């Protein structure tokens, strides 16, 4: 589970632009954030030695679970933190959802 958390944090900050002021994110920006997160999670997992198929399955499950579980206000704030490169603040919002997602996805993928 630690790997998933670190991979998730690494991926959410990848490609983020530092900004001092954040405007209201558009649905397209949130969608891009979600897509970048899933793709970067898979890349990090593969780089960490996970099989590509397993990495894709785990990251697809994990990110889908996180996005479904996160209230819209938290998702917006996590996105804003990623833009400002505030990794620890972003992780504080994501971690409770990642923890639940890791448990759910691990049990569903092992069946």
C-alpha positions in Angstrom: 0.0 0.0 0.0 2.9 2.4 0.7 4.0 1.9 -3.0 0.5 3.0 -4.2 0.5 6.1 -2.0 4.0 7.1 -3.2 3.2 6.4 -6.8 -0.1 8.3 -6.5 1.7 11.3 -5.0 4.5 11.2 -7.6 2.0 11.1 -10.4 -0.2 13.9 -9.2 2.7 16.3 -9.1 4.1 15.3 -12.5 3.6 17.9 -15.1 2.1 20.4 -12.6 2.7 24.0 -13.2 3.5 26.1 -10.1 1.1 29.0 -9.7 0.4 31.5 -7.0 -3.2 32.0 -7.8 -5.6 29.2 -8.9 -8.7 30.0 -10.9 -11.8 27.7 -10.8 -10.7 24.6 -12.6 -12.8 23.7 -15.7 -14.2 20.2 -16.1 -11.6 19.6 -18.8 -8.8 20.5 -16.4 -10.2 18.1 -13.7 -10.5 15.4 -16.4 -6.9 16.0 -17.5 -5.8 15.8 -13.8 -7.6 12.5 -13.4 -6.2 11.1 -16.6 -2.6 12.2 -15.8 -2.9 10.6 -12.4 -3.9 7.2 -13.8 -1.3 7.2 -16.5 1.5 8.3 -14.2 0.4 5.8 -11.6 0.9 3.0 -14.1 4.2 4.3 -15.2 5.5 4.6 -11.6 4.3 1.1 -10.8 6.0 -0.4 -13.9 9.2 1.5 -13.1 8.9 0.0 -9.6 9.0 -3.5 -11.1 5.3 -4.3 -11.4 4.1 -6.2 -14.5 2.5 -3.7 -16.9 -0.9 -5.5 -17.0 -1.0 -5.6 -13.2 0.1 -2.0 -12.9 -2.6 -0.8 -15.4 -5.3 -2.8 -13.6 -4.3 -1.7 -10.1 -4.0 2.0 -11.1 -7.2 2.0 -13.1 -9.0 0.5 -10.1 -7.3 2.8 -7.5 -7.8 6.1 -9.4 -11.4 5.2 -10.3 -12.2 4.4 -6.6 -10.5 7.6 -5.4 -12.3 9.9 -7.8 -15.6 8.3 -7.0 -15.1 8.6 -3.3 -13.7 12.2 -3.2 -16.2 14.9 -2.7 -16.0 17.5 -5.5 -14.6 20.2 -3.2 -11.8 17.9 -2.1 -11.0 17.0 -5.7 -10.8 20.6 -6.7 -8.5 21.4 -3.7 -6.3 18.4 -4.5 -6.0 19.7 -8.1 -5.2 23.2 -6.9 -2.5 21.8 -4.6 -1.0 19.8 -7.5 -0.8 23.1 -9.6 1.0 24.8 -6.7 3.3 21.8 -6.1 2.0 21.4 -2.5 2.6 17.7 -2.4 2.1 17.2 1.3 -1.2 19.1 1.2 -2.4 17.2 -1.8 -1.5 13.9 -0.2 -3.4 14.8 3.0 -6.5 15.0 0.9 -5.8 11.9 -1.3 -4.4 9.5 1.3 -7.7 8.5 3.1 -9.2 7.7 -0.3 -6.1 5.9 -1.5 -6.0 3.7 1.6 -9.6 2.6 1.0 -9.0 2.2 -2.7 -5.9 0.0 -2.1 -7.8 -2.4 0.1 -10.8 -2.6 -2.3 -8.6 -3.0 -5.4 -6.3 -5.5 -3.9 -9.2 -7.7 -2.9 -11.0 -7.4 -6.2 -7.9 -7.9 -8.3 -6.8 -11.0 -6.3 -10.0 -12.8 -7.0 
